[in-house]
Amino acid sequence: MNTTFKQRALPLMTALVLGAVAMDANADQAGYWKDQGNNMVRSSNGECVRTGHWTPELATAQCDPGLMPKVAAAPAEPVPVAPVAVAPAPVTEKISMDADAMFDFDKSEIKPKGKEALDEVVRKLNLAGAELGLITSTGHTDSVGSTEYNIDLSLRRAEAVKAYLISQGVDGGHIDSVGEGERQPFANNATAQGRAENRRVDIEVSSTRTTQ
């Protein structure tokens, strides 16, 4: 009976050994077993069967996708930023002109030197590249004379400046004239120098310019 068992078992053992040899011959050098059809050998839960010499460096995307190096995402394209519209900024400039240089004593007719000074004002307005707002021509006097007379004289001088600016092409709708008389002194009326400084015409220009 032992002889018979050995005779039957020998072919089976031979087949198992040959199968193991064949399986070992089909071990993928990348670290996974393959069958004789060169297909990956998988376990009952569908995972690739690793060989004894498998290491994480031998992992493949087919069998171990979770061990694959992470691919850095491409940098996002910069989002274009629309230019921001900047509101024009209001600008106010004040020019103080010596009344003695512009007018004769107790007069409101502009002298040639006064016109030259106003021509320079007009030139600057044309070069400013700004949207013109309001131009205020304000006349001032010293304290000599009555308050009523000084207000009248200062107003006549302010209106003379306005009329000249209009004659040079400045829109009269943007010009206002005011007579302050002696009410807004710039210096001390007790001295001749102070009274001379108080006799003046102030031109205040408001405009808007686009800021960068």
C-alpha positions in Angstrom: 0.0 0.0 0.0 2.9 2.4 0.7 4.3 1.6 -2.6 1.0 2.5 -4.3 0.6 5.8 -2.3 4.1 6.8 -3.3 3.4 6.0 -6.9 0.2 8.2 -6.8 1.7 11.0 -4.8 4.8 11.4 -6.9 3.2 12.9 -9.9 1.2 15.3 -7.7 4.3 16.5 -5.9 6.2 16.8 -9.1 3.4 19.0 -10.5 3.4 21.3 -7.4 7.1 21.7 -7.6 7.0 22.4 -11.3 4.2 24.9 -10.7 6.1 26.7 -8.0 9.1 26.8 -10.3 7.0 28.1 -13.1 5.4 30.7 -10.8 8.8 31.8 -9.6 10.0 32.1 -13.1 7.0 34.4 -13.8 7.8 36.7 -10.8 7.9 40.2 -12.3 11.2 41.9 -11.7 9.2 45.0 -10.7 8.1 43.2 -7.6 4.8 41.6 -8.5 3.8 38.0 -9.4 2.5 37.3 -12.9 0.9 34.1 -14.3 2.0 32.3 -17.4 -0.1 34.5 -19.5 1.9 37.5 -18.2 -1.1 38.8 -16.3 -0.8 40.2 -12.8 -1.6 37.6 -10.1 -4.2 39.1 -7.8 -5.5 38.1 -4.4 -9.1 37.3 -3.5 -9.7 41.0 -2.8 -8.2 42.1 -6.2 -4.9 43.3 -5.0 -1.6 42.5 -6.9 0.4 39.8 -5.2 3.8 41.2 -4.3 7.0 39.1 -4.5 9.5 38.7 -1.6 11.8 41.3 -3.0 9.1 44.0 -3.4 10.0 47.4 -2.1 8.1 50.7 -2.2 10.5 51.9 -4.9 9.2 49.1 -7.1 5.5 50.1 -6.7 3.6 50.6 -10.0 0.6 52.8 -10.7 -1.4 49.7 -11.7 -1.0 47.8 -8.4 -0.2 50.5 -5.8 -1.5 53.9 -7.1 -1.5 55.3 -3.6 2.3 55.0 -3.5 2.9 57.0 -6.6 4.7 60.4 -6.3 2.3 63.3 -6.1 2.3 65.4 -9.3 2.4 69.1 -8.5 -0.5 70.9 -9.9 0.2 73.5 -12.6 0.3 77.0 -11.3 -2.9 78.8 -11.8 -3.0 81.5 -14.5 -3.0 85.0 -13.0 -6.4 86.6 -13.0 -6.2 89.8 -14.9 -7.1 92.8 -12.8 -9.1 95.5 -14.4 -7.7 99.0 -14.0 -9.5 101.0 -11.3 -11.0 104.2 -12.4 -9.7 107.0 -10.3 -12.0 109.9 -9.6 -10.6 113.3 -10.4 -9.2 115.0 -7.4 -10.3 118.6 -6.7 -7.5 121.1 -6.7 -7.6 124.7 -5.5 -4.9 127.2 -6.3 -4.8 130.8 -5.1 -2.9 133.7 -6.8 -2.6 137.0 -4.9 -1.9 140.0 -7.2 -0.7 143.4 -6.0 -3.5 145.9 -6.6 -1.0 148.8 -6.8 0.7 147.1 -9.8 -2.6 146.4 -11.5 -4.5 149.7 -10.9 -3.8 153.3 -10.4 -4.8 154.9 -7.1 -8.6 154.8 -6.5 -9.1 153.4 -10.0 -10.5 150.1 -11.4 -9.0 150.1 -14.9 -6.3 147.5 -15.3 -2.9 148.8 -16.2 -0.7 147.2 -18.9 1.5 145.5 -16.3 -1.7 144.1 -14.6 -2.8 142.7 -18.0 0.5 141.0 -18.4 0.1 139.3 -15.1 -3.4 138.2 -16.0 -2.2 136.9 -19.3 0.2 134.6 -17.4 -2.7 133.3 -15.3 -4.7 132.5 -18.5 -1.6 130.7 -20.0 -1.4 128.5 -16.9 -5.1 127.7 -17.0 -4.7 126.6 -20.6 -1.7 124.4 -19.8 -3.1 122.8 -16.7 -4.9 120.0 -18.6 -7.7 120.2 -16.0 -11.4 120.5 -16.0 -12.0 124.0 -14.9 -14.3 124.6 -11.9 -14.9 128.0 -10.4 -12.7 131.0 -10.6 -13.2 133.6 -7.9 -11.9 137.1 -8.3 -11.8 138.9 -4.9 -10.9 142.5 -4.5 -9.4 143.8 -1.2 -8.4 147.3 0.0 -6.7 148.9 2.9 -8.5 150.6 5.8 -8.3 154.1 4.3 -11.7 155.5 3.5 -15.2 154.4 4.4 -16.2 150.7 4.6 -18.9 151.2 2.0 -16.5 152.9 -0.5 -13.8 150.3 0.0 -16.2 147.5 -0.7 -17.4 149.2 -3.9 -13.9 149.9 -5.1 -12.8 146.3 -4.4 -15.8 144.9 -6.2 -15.2 147.1 -9.3 -11.6 145.9 -9.4 -12.7 142.2 -9.1 -15.2 142.7 -11.9 -12.5 144.3 -14.1 -10.3 141.2 -13.6 -13.3 139.0 -14.5 -14.0 141.0 -17.6 -10.4 140.8 -18.8 -10.3 137.0 -18.2 -13.4 136.6 -20.3 -11.9 138.8 -23.1 -9.0 136.3 -23.1 -11.2 133.3 -23.7 -12.0 132.1 -20.2 -15.6 131.0 -19.8 -17.4 133.7 -17.9 -19.9 131.1 -16.5 -17.0 129.8 -14.3 -16.0 133.2 -13.0 -17.4 134.9 -9.9 -16.4 138.4 -8.5 -16.4 139.5 -4.9 -15.6 142.8 -3.2 -14.4 142.4 0.4 -13.1 145.9 0.9 -11.0 146.1 4.1 -12.7 143.1 5.8 -10.0 140.5 5.1 -6.6 142.3 5.8 -3.5 140.3 4.9 -1.2 142.6 7.0 -1.4 145.4 9.6 -3.1 148.5 8.3 -1.3 150.6 10.8 1.8 150.8 8.6 2.3 151.9 5.0 3.8 148.6 4.1 0.9 146.7 5.6 -1.7 148.8 3.8 0.2 148.2 0.5 0.0 144.4 1.1 -3.7 144.6 1.8 -4.5 146.3 -1.5 -4.7 143.2 -3.7 -6.8 141.0 -5.9 -7.0 137.3 -5.1 -7.7 134.9 -7.9 -8.8 131.5 -6.6 -9.1 128.7 -9.2 -10.7 125.3 -8.4 -10.3 122.5 -10.9 -10.3 118.7 -11.1 -7.3 116.6 -12.3 -7.1 112.9 -12.7 -4.7 111.5 -10.1 -2.4 108.5 -10.8 
